[in-house]
């Protein structure tokens, strides 16, 4: 299964991790440019659902920046490219496996696998660092924004 592969990033920022909670930053044009929906009015476009079973995973209100960006692109050791978005919460996710720092994509953070709690598809990873607390890096291709 996908999530049984070790996952490693080749992205190693020299500076320490920094983290900004969502707020005015989300209205910044740098965030989420090219998205298929806008977040400025109520629910439409505000909910991210599992692409495979349509379960609600998280919302636009949970979007955050990590290391200066909501979106990050990483390549794993098998050459598979993941475009992920960072979220402070993803209540539709089930977190799986022991936390590890091995090959982490975010310096100083441990990670676990995040699966859809409804269909158990691999949706991304949950990260943790003492400085930042928990956040989620979710594979944008596996989410539908509705
Ligand atoms: Zn699902």
Boltz pocket constraint, residues with backbone or C-beta under 6 A from the ligand:
constraints:
  - pocket:
      binder: B
      contacts: [[A, 50], [A, 51], [A, 52], [A, 53], [A, 54], [A, 55], [A, 116], [A, 117], [A, 118], [A, 119], [A, 120], [A, 121]]
      max_distance: 6.0
